[in-house]
Amino acid sequence: MLDEYGAMNLLAKHFREKNIPQLHKLNNEITRGVVNSENKNMLKIGILAYVFSQILERPRFFENVNWNKFNERIYTYIDASLDALKKKNYQLFNKILEDVKYEVLAMDKTTRRFVLNLFETASIKTAGNLYFSGYSVSKAAEMADVDKLELVRYLGSTVAHDTEEFKTLSIMERIKNAKELFK
Amino acid sequence: MPKNYSSNIICDSSSLISLVDTGMISLLYMLKERLNGQFLITDGIRDEIVSRPIQSKKYSFGAVVIQKAINDGVLVVLETEFLKKTAQEIMNMTNNTFVLNGKPLNLIHAGEAEILSLMVETNSRTLLIDEKTTRLFIENPEKLYQHLLTQYRGELKMNRTKLVDFKSMFKDTRILRSVELLGIGYMYGFFKQYGPLEKEALKAATYAVKFAGCGVSFEEIEEFLRKDLPKFDEKESRLGLQPIEFKE
């Protein structure tokens, strides 16, 4: 089973190799694992995997004049975070992740086109996956540290509710069941 | 002896968000007039959909709309200090029902447990909720189990004892989603304001609540819209007659 160190190592590998599908896969794998482990550090790595996949997909990032400098700094942070995880220093690990976030957002800020920044988008999508994997909407929002209102709206834009297993009573059956409530 | 249930509807934030986002809050005003009980929310739900979002640029308008519904008495807020013990009991049942590789899956949040405990403590039968996990727990936990099996590798067990306890607590519970409120509203003439576009307005509103996050599938909506929906005749209803029967 994947632990924080293993997950961070994979994240570093896929980012270095610019392997977008594997970064997505890592996000999915971590998300499912979190429903069982409730490990928030793992979830942060999963969200970062999604953020990195988005960075690699967008020319506005990798065509930016500061791209090489940004990359160097990210690699330095990744190496430091791996060191911290090896020593099981989770406090330091979390501080380093905050630094990574700061670097990404600084880069994002110069070319941003949407209200939500990359981390917010990644967190919402990850929360959506947590919901689909079984969490209630409030639980998914809490774990991914996103606003429930934002998550509910995001779910409406997905096919999360078009799953056969989620279907129980029909709309008409529910209305029938409720008719005695009304005058 | 049969339990004497109240006709209150306990509302989760997920449904209120869908209704506010689609401009359908006036439906609650109309249904409040016809409801034999009240639309109840907890103070925790109020914090979620009013107190916190009112401070944000993005969500403050929805928060204002809901606060107005509270001020107008359409939504009634209950303080929930007294619910803690029952909520804890519910959390214990739900979050120990499914066990993956020896570890319980904590699928339900304290907020959802709180509204479920409000149902128990107010002797209410009806829950308005758009999110799927709590709904599946109440209506068909086996389906939730089947879904979890598709999501996880390893040994997934269902703790039947916990499930039996939970089921006995909520055996008479019925669930409504925002989409069903629209259907009920239609039958009471809520969409008459759209004139010849009445049925079209219902159709548009049902899709709108889905896109706003209501846990309903396209298939369910299409099946519903294919039906010849009955109407509750206003005059007859005021005379105390029963609404016309639903066609199968």
Interface residues (C-beta under 8 A of the other chain):
Chain A: R32 V35 N36 S37 E38 V115 Y131 F132 S133 G134 Y135 S136 V137 S138 K139 E142 D147 K148 L149 V152 R153 Y154 L155 G156 S157 A160 H161 D162 T163 E165 F166 K167 T168 L169 S170 I171 M172 R174 I175 K176 N177 A178 K179 E180 L181 F182 K183
Chain B: S7 I9 S13 S14 I17 S18 D21 L31 R34 L35 N36 G37 E48 I49 P53 K58 Y59 G62 F98 L100 N101 K103 L105 N106 L107 I108 H109 A110 G111 E112 T126 D130 E131 K132 T133 T134 R135 L136 E139 N140 K143 L144 Q146 H147 L148 T150 Q151 Y152 R174 I175 L176 R177 V179 E180 G183 I184 M187 Y188 K210 F211 A212 G213 C214 G215 V216 S217 F218 E219 E220 I221 E223 F224 K227 F232 S237 P243 F246
